[in-house]
Amino acid sequence: MFEALEKIPLEELEMRWERARKMLKQFSPQSEGLLVFSRPAIYYMSGTLGNGLFWLPLEGAPSLLLRRGIERAGLESAVPNIFPFRSYSDIPGLLKDAGSPLGKIVAAEMGGLSWSLAGMLTHRLPEYEFTPGDKALAVARSVKTNWELNKMRLCGERHKISLAQILPRHIRPGMSEREISHKAWEVFFSQGHSGMMRMQSLGEEIFLGHVAAGDSGNYPSVFNGPVGLRGEHPAVPFMGYAGKIWQSGEPLACDIGFSLEGYITDKTQVYWGGPKSSIPEPALSAHALCMDMHVWLAENAKPGALPSDLYTHCVDWAEREGFGEGFLALGKNKVSFVGHGIGMTVDEYPPLAKGFDAPLEAGMVIALEPKIGIPGLGMVGVEDTFEVTESGARCLTGDNFEMICVQG
């Protein structure tokens, strides 16, 4: 008697399966299929956030094996073979009966399992050889289909409206970071934010994002991103600290993602407490440099460009302009990338970093984030989400990269 809220068409799933198979042949040529475990990857492959695993053979029909949620999967997923299972030892028999037996050499999404569960899997299936399938899966997911791009374009539009148009009317110097965080949540939820964001790396977490006023932007961080923050508490180093008040004459960096129908865009909006005339020259110059880099990156992030070249160009540029010390954060907060892939999770392939020399492809979606930490003042700079096209990267989260001035 129930109907799915949305169902990904079988034709859409088949395109994803074929790209994953192509990547398997490139990165794991000895394997006979891909075994997927993480919830986002299962959703990507099946259209339902399954509790179990997904088997994609090189040939034949895929299978979705679930510990729980068979009825829901039947509503939401167009996968032809959906079965319940209890133990990893059940996998070979179930897949054989489905007509797509588990290969003797299996590419596994190793980042999708804890060490203990991986040990259990190999113990229960000793006659099978498991090889890493993570890169094939990551590269497959990095190029979005039109179905996915439409989701992300809508997400980016809502994100832009939230941070650039609505939130500035509800915040002011004198508010605490925590109060600003709550206002951001109110605005985001009013625009359809799903309330859930995900990280791909096992064990990594995110909640709303970073709200950092003044020197909070340079506060020591455990998160792999350039914006520092005090956060709610040492146990929850996200959002904003109730004890830190945004003062006039300080930047406020809101590095917060927007999630809509399973997809995420990333954006950092820097606000200034006071009129533009009160922004000190170092902050103005640093932010102007980041905006120039943003434009250059967008123009040059096109098919064939190498992520490592884009990163190196920006690092050298910051050095020439005298901002090498603070570029991509100060001290041990400094990160070694100027952007990253994004989609169903925040931290997707490819990073724009040294050593990543596979060319960009049309349909990739990347967050570009040149930022500069200024000692004693905080963080300035930009971050937006871009779609890679033949003519360069198209911004999904707004084309105005200026600081937004807010007065009390």
Residue pairs with C-beta under 8 A, 6 or more apart in sequence:
2 75
3 75
4 75
4 76
5 76
6 76
6 261
7 47
7 75
7 76
7 77
7 78
8 47
8 77
8 78
8 147
9 78
9 147
10 78
12 145
12 147
13 45
13 46
13 47
13 78
13 79
15 145
16 44
16 45
16 140
16 145
17 45
17 56
17 62
19 140
19 143
20 34
20 45
20 56
20 136
20 137
20 140
21 34
21 56
21 58
22 140
23 135
23 136
23 137
23 139
23 140
24 31
24 33
24 34
24 58
24 107
24 133
24 136
25 58
26 136
27 133
27 135
27 136
27 139
28 34
28 107
28 131
28 132
28 133
28 135
28 136
30 105
30 131
31 58
31 103
31 105
31 106
31 107
31 131
31 133
32 57
32 58
32 103
32 104
32 105
32 106
33 55
33 56
33 57
33 58
33 100
33 102
33 103
33 106
33 107
34 55
34 56
34 106
34 107
34 108
34 109
34 133
34 136
34 137
35 53
35 54
35 55
35 56
35 102
35 106
35 107
35 108
35 109
35 130
35 133
36 42
36 45
36 53
36 54
36 55
36 56
36 109
36 112
36 133
36 137
37 53
37 108
37 109
37 112
37 113
37 117
38 109
38 111
38 112
38 200
38 202
39 49
39 50
39 51
39 198
40 49
40 198
40 200
40 344
40 345
41 54
41 109
41 112
41 137
41 141
42 48
42 49
42 50
42 52
42 53
42 54
42 64
43 49
43 50
43 262
43 344
44 141
44 344
45 54
45 56
45 62
45 64
45 79
46 54
46 62
46 64
46 73
46 77
46 79
47 76
47 77
47 78
47 79
48 64
48 69
48 72
48 73
48 76
48 77
50 64
50 66
50 69
50 73
50 77
51 66
51 67
51 68
51 69
52 64
52 65
52 66
52 67
52 68
52 85
53 64
53 65
53 91
54 62
54 63
54 64
54 65
54 79
55 62
55 63
55 64
55 65
55 91
55 95
55 100
55 102
56 62
57 100
57 101
57 103
58 103
60 99
60 100
61 80
61 81
61 98
61 99
61 100
62 79
62 80
62 81
62 100
63 79
63 81
63 82
63 83
63 94
63 95
63 98
63 100
64 73
64 77
64 79
64 81
64 82
64 83
65 82
65 83
65 84
65 85
65 90
65 91
65 94
66 73
66 82
66 83
66 84
66 85
67 84
67 85
67 86
70 82
70 84
73 79
73 82
74 82
81 98
81 100
83 94
83 98
85 91
85 94
87 124
88 120
88 121
88 124
88 125
89 124
89 125
91 102
91 125
92 101
92 102
92 125
92 128
95 101
95 102
96 102
102 125
102 128
103 128
104 127
104 128
104 129
105 128
105 129
105 131
106 128
106 129
106 130
106 131
106 133
107 130
107 131
107 132
107 133
107 136
108 118
108 121
108 130
108 131
108 132
108 133
109 133
109 134
109 137
110 118
110 130
110 132
110 133
110 134
111 134
111 200
111 201
111 202
112 202
113 121
113 202
114 202
121 130
122 130
135 349
138 200
138 348
138 349
139 349
139 358
141 343
141 344
141 348
141 349
142 341
142 343
142 348
142 349
142 350
142 361
142 364
143 361
143 362
143 363
143 364
144 152
144 343
144 363
144 364
144 365
144 387
145 363
148 263
148 343
149 363
149 365
149 387
151 260
151 261
151 262
151 263
152 263
152 265
152 343
152 365
152 385
152 387
152 396
153 387
153 396
154 260
155 258
155 259
155 260
155 261
155 263
155 264
155 265
155 396
156 258
156 265
156 267
156 385
156 395
156 396
156 397
156 398
157 396
158 191
158 192
158 193
158 258
158 260
159 257
159 258
159 265
159 267
159 385
159 396
159 397
159 398
160 267
160 397
160 398
161 191
162 184
162 187
162 188
162 191
162 193
162 258
163 254
163 256
163 267
163 269
163 397
163 398
164 269
164 398
164 400
164 404
166 187
166 190
166 191
167 183
167 184
167 187
167 254
167 269
168 271
168 404
168 406
170 183
170 186
170 187
171 180
171 183
171 246
171 252
171 271
171 406
172 246
172 406
172 407
172 408
173 246
173 247
173 248
173 250
173 273
173 274
173 406
173 407
173 408
174 245
174 246
174 247
174 408
175 183
175 245
175 246
176 240
176 241
176 242
176 243
176 244
176 245
176 246
177 211
177 212
177 213
177 216
177 229
177 230
177 239
177 240
177 241
177 242
177 244
177 245
177 246
178 211
178 232
178 239
178 240
178 241
178 242
179 240
179 242
180 211
180 213
180 240
180 246
180 252
180 254
181 208
181 211
181 239
181 240
184 208
184 211
184 254
184 256
185 193
185 208
188 208
188 256
188 258
189 195
191 258
192 260
193 258
193 259
193 260
194 259
194 260
194 261
194 262
195 259
196 259
197 206
197 207
197 208
197 209
197 257
197 259
197 264
197 346
198 206
198 264
198 344
198 345
198 346
199 205
199 206
199 345
199 346
199 347
200 345
200 346
200 347
200 348
201 347
204 224
204 347
205 238
206 223
206 238
206 257
206 346
207 236
207 238
207 239
208 238
208 239
208 256
208 257
209 238
209 239
209 254
209 255
209 256
209 257
210 223
210 225
210 227
210 228
210 229
210 231
210 238
210 239
210 240
210 253
210 254
210 255
210 256
211 229
211 239
211 240
211 252
211 253
211 254
211 256
212 219
212 227
212 228
212 229
212 230
212 240
212 252
212 253
212 254
212 255
212 378
212 379
213 240
213 244
213 245
213 246
213 247
213 250
213 251
213 252
213 253
213 378
214 244
214 246
214 247
214 250
214 251
214 252
214 377
214 378
215 376
215 377
215 378
216 228
216 229
216 230
216 240
216 241
216 244
216 378
217 227
217 228
217 229
217 251
217 253
217 373
217 378
217 379
218 228
218 329
218 330
218 331
218 333
218 373
218 374
218 375
218 378
218 379
219 228
219 229
219 230
220 228
220 332
220 333
221 227
221 228
221 229
221 237
221 329
221 333
222 237
223 237
223 238
224 335
224 347
225 255
225 335
225 369
226 328
226 329
226 333
226 334
226 335
226 369
226 371
226 373
226 379
226 381
227 253
227 255
227 268
227 329
227 371
227 379
228 329
228 333
228 373
228 379
229 237
229 238
229 240
229 241
230 237
230 240
230 241
230 243
230 244
231 237
231 238
231 239
231 240
231 241
232 238
232 239
232 240
232 241
232 242
246 252
246 273
247 273
248 273
248 274
248 278
248 407
248 408
249 273
249 274
249 278
250 272
250 273
250 377
250 378
251 270
251 271
251 272
251 273
251 283
251 377
251 378
251 379
251 380
251 403
252 270
252 271
252 272
252 273
252 378
252 406
253 268
253 269
253 270
253 371
253 378
253 379
253 380
253 381
254 268
254 269
254 270
254 271
255 266
255 267
255 268
255 383
256 267
256 268
257 264
257 265
257 266
257 267
257 346
258 264
258 265
258 267
262 344
263 343
263 344
264 342
264 343
264 344
264 345
264 346
265 342
265 367
265 385
265 396
265 397
266 342
266 346
266 367
266 369
266 383
266 384
266 385
266 397
267 367
267 383
267 384
267 385
267 397
267 398
268 369
268 371
268 381
268 382
268 383
268 384
269 404
270 287
270 379
270 380
270 381
270 382
270 403
270 404
271 403
271 404
271 405
271 406
272 278
272 279
272 283
272 403
272 404
272 405
272 406
273 406
273 407
273 408
274 405
274 406
274 407
275 405
275 407
276 403
276 405
279 403
279 405
280 377
282 374
282 377
283 374
283 377
283 380
285 321
286 323
286 326
286 372
286 374
286 380
286 381
287 372
287 380
287 381
287 382
287 402
287 403
289 317
289 318
289 321
289 323
289 370
289 372
290 370
290 371
290 372
290 380
290 381
290 382
290 401
291 382
291 401
291 402
293 314
293 317
293 318
293 338
293 370
294 368
294 370
294 382
294 384
294 401
295 401
296 313
296 314
297 310
297 314
297 338
297 339
297 352
297 368
297 370
297 393
298 368
298 386
298 392
298 393
298 394
298 395
299 392
299 393
300 310
300 313
300 392
301 310
301 339
301 352
301 360
301 366
301 368
301 386
301 388
301 392
301 393
302 360
302 388
302 389
302 390
302 391
302 392
302 393
303 359
303 360
303 361
303 362
303 388
303 390
304 359
304 360
305 359
305 360
306 356
306 357
306 358
306 359
306 360
307 339
307 350
307 351
307 352
307 353
307 356
307 357
307 358
307 360
308 352
308 353
308 354
308 355
308 356
308 357
310 338
310 339
310 352
311 336
311 337
311 338
311 339
311 352
311 353
311 354
311 356
312 354
314 327
314 338
314 370
315 324
315 327
315 328
315 338
318 324
318 327
318 370
318 372
319 327
323 372
326 372
326 373
326 374
326 375
327 334
327 370
327 371
327 372
328 334
328 335
328 336
328 337
328 338
328 370
328 371
328 372
329 335
329 371
329 373
329 379
330 373
330 375
333 373
336 353
336 354
337 351
337 352
337 353
338 352
338 353
338 368
338 369
338 370
339 351
339 352
339 366
339 367
339 368
339 369
340 346
340 347
340 348
340 350
340 351
340 352
340 366
340 367
340 369
341 347
341 348
341 349
341 350
341 351
341 364
341 365
341 366
341 367
342 348
342 365
342 366
342 367
342 385
343 365
350 356
350 358
350 360
350 364
350 366
352 366
352 368
360 366
360 388
361 388
362 388
362 389
362 390
363 387
363 388
364 387
364 388
365 385
365 386
365 387
365 388
365 396
366 385
366 386
366 388
366 393
367 383
367 384
367 385
367 386
368 382
368 383
368 384
368 386
368 393
369 381
369 382
369 383
370 381
370 382
371 379
371 380
371 381
371 382
371 383
372 379
372 380
372 381
373 379
374 380
380 403
382 401
384 395
384 396
384 397
384 398
384 401
385 395
385 396
385 397
386 393
386 394
386 395
386 396
387 393
387 394
387 396
